[in-house]
């Protein structure tokens, strides 16, 4: 494949990342346990403008890892339009999760995890670093956020 388009600037990349956070249905969630055993799963998510909200069972490896380790890397599935988000997760039980987060899940997917028979935990992932690039020619400008602050 030959690259024929110029690289995007940082402002365009940020707009593209924010648009994907609004429109995508699934996001890959990477975590690790205390021994470093990795876990990678796709989950439904919602973006509230400042954080990504996820829900999974607290007994699943991802639920345990996010509750215990609090760090995660999120990614979209498209390898030609890479978005990586490194973030810090805060766990919420079904009893204390903000209603707005649950309503956003219900609106987007028609699903309220609190209504399932099995218990679910909720996780707010605050982005600390964001990278985005299309192909090799955009690698040099891929860092869009560091330490929770947008660079563009």
C-alpha positions as CSV (number, residue, x, y, z in Angstrom):
1,X,0.0,0.0,0.0
2,X,1.4,3.4,-1.0
3,X,0.8,6.4,1.3
4,X,-0.7,9.2,-0.8
5,X,-2.3,11.6,1.7
6,X,-0.4,14.1,3.9
7,X,-0.3,13.5,7.6
8,X,-3.0,15.1,9.7
9,X,-2.2,17.9,12.1
10,X,-2.7,17.6,15.8
11,X,-6.0,19.5,15.9
12,X,-7.5,17.2,13.2
13,X,-6.2,14.1,15.0
14,X,-7.8,15.3,18.2
15,X,-11.1,15.9,16.4
16,X,-10.9,12.4,14.9
17,X,-10.2,10.8,18.3
18,X,-13.1,12.6,19.9
19,X,-15.4,11.6,17.0
20,X,-14.5,7.9,17.3
21,X,-15.1,8.1,21.1
22,X,-18.6,9.3,20.3
23,X,-19.4,6.8,17.4
24,X,-17.6,3.5,18.1
25,X,-19.4,0.7,20.0
26,X,-16.5,-1.4,21.2
27,X,-13.1,-0.6,22.7
28,X,-10.3,-3.0,23.5
29,X,-9.5,-2.9,27.2
30,X,-6.0,-4.1,28.3
31,X,-5.2,-4.8,31.9
32,X,-2.8,-7.0,33.9
33,X,-3.0,-8.7,37.3
34,X,-0.6,-8.3,40.1
35,X,1.7,-11.0,38.6
36,X,1.7,-9.1,35.2
37,X,-0.5,-11.7,33.4
38,X,-2.2,-9.6,30.6
39,X,-5.8,-9.6,29.7
40,X,-7.3,-8.0,26.6
41,X,-11.0,-7.9,25.9
42,X,-13.5,-5.8,23.9
43,X,-16.2,-4.0,25.9
44,X,-19.0,-1.7,25.2
45,X,-18.3,1.8,26.4
46,X,-19.6,5.4,26.6
47,X,-17.6,8.6,26.4
48,X,-18.9,11.4,28.6
49,X,-16.7,14.1,27.2
50,X,-14.0,13.6,29.9
51,X,-13.8,9.9,30.6
52,X,-14.6,6.5,29.2
53,X,-17.2,4.4,31.1
54,X,-17.1,0.6,31.1
55,X,-19.0,-2.1,32.8
56,X,-18.0,-5.7,33.4
57,X,-18.5,-8.3,36.1
58,X,-16.2,-7.8,39.1
59,X,-15.2,-11.4,39.1
60,X,-13.9,-11.3,35.5
61,X,-10.1,-10.8,35.1
62,X,-10.7,-7.4,33.6
63,X,-13.0,-6.4,36.5
64,X,-10.5,-7.6,39.1
65,X,-7.5,-6.0,37.2
66,X,-9.1,-2.6,36.8
67,X,-10.3,-2.6,40.5
68,X,-6.9,-3.7,41.8
69,X,-4.4,-2.1,39.4
70,X,-6.4,0.9,38.2
71,X,-4.3,1.3,35.0
72,X,-5.5,0.3,31.6
73,X,-4.8,0.9,27.9
74,X,-7.8,1.3,25.6
75,X,-7.7,0.9,21.8
76,X,-10.0,0.7,18.8
77,X,-9.9,-2.2,16.4
78,X,-8.7,-0.4,13.3
79,X,-5.0,-0.9,12.8
80,X,-4.8,1.7,10.0
81,X,-6.4,4.3,12.3
82,X,-4.8,3.7,15.6
83,X,-6.0,5.3,18.8
84,X,-4.4,4.3,22.1
85,X,-5.6,5.7,25.4
86,X,-3.7,5.1,28.6
87,X,-5.8,5.8,31.6
88,X,-6.5,5.4,35.2
89,X,-9.6,3.5,36.2
90,X,-11.9,4.2,39.2
91,X,-14.3,1.4,40.2
92,X,-17.9,1.9,41.1
93,X,-20.4,-0.6,42.4
94,X,-23.9,-0.7,41.0
95,X,-25.1,1.1,44.1
96,X,-22.9,4.2,43.8
97,X,-22.2,4.5,40.0
98,X,-23.4,7.9,38.8
99,X,-26.9,7.6,37.2
100,X,-25.7,9.6,34.2
101,X,-23.2,6.9,33.3
102,X,-25.8,4.1,33.5
103,X,-28.3,6.2,31.5
104,X,-25.6,6.8,28.8
105,X,-25.1,3.0,28.5
106,X,-28.9,2.4,28.4
107,X,-29.3,5.1,25.7
108,X,-26.4,3.8,23.5
109,X,-27.0,0.1,23.9
110,X,-30.4,-0.4,25.4
111,X,-28.7,-2.1,28.3
112,X,-28.5,-1.4,32.1
113,X,-26.0,-3.7,33.7
114,X,-27.7,-3.3,37.0
115,X,-30.7,-5.3,35.7
116,X,-28.7,-8.4,34.9
117,X,-28.8,-11.3,37.3
118,X,-25.0,-11.3,37.8
119,X,-23.5,-8.3,39.5
120,X,-21.6,-5.8,37.4
121,X,-19.0,-3.2,38.3
122,X,-18.6,0.1,36.5
123,X,-15.3,1.8,35.7
124,X,-14.5,5.4,34.8
125,X,-11.3,5.6,32.8
126,X,-9.7,9.0,32.9
127,X,-7.3,9.4,30.0
128,X,-3.8,10.3,30.9
129,X,-2.2,9.8,27.5
130,X,-3.6,9.6,24.0
131,X,-1.8,8.6,20.8
132,X,-3.3,8.6,17.3
133,X,-1.9,7.9,13.9
134,X,-2.7,6.6,10.4
135,X,0.1,4.5,9.0
136,X,3.9,5.2,9.4
137,X,3.9,8.7,8.0
138,X,1.9,10.0,11.1
139,X,4.1,8.4,13.8
140,X,6.1,11.5,14.5
141,X,3.0,13.5,15.7
142,X,1.1,10.7,17.4
143,X,1.1,12.0,21.1
144,X,-2.0,14.2,21.6
145,X,-2.3,14.0,25.4
146,X,0.2,13.7,28.2
147,X,-0.4,13.7,31.9
148,X,-4.1,14.2,31.3
149,X,-3.7,17.4,29.3
150,X,-4.4,17.7,25.6
151,X,-1.4,18.9,23.7
152,X,-3.5,20.1,20.8
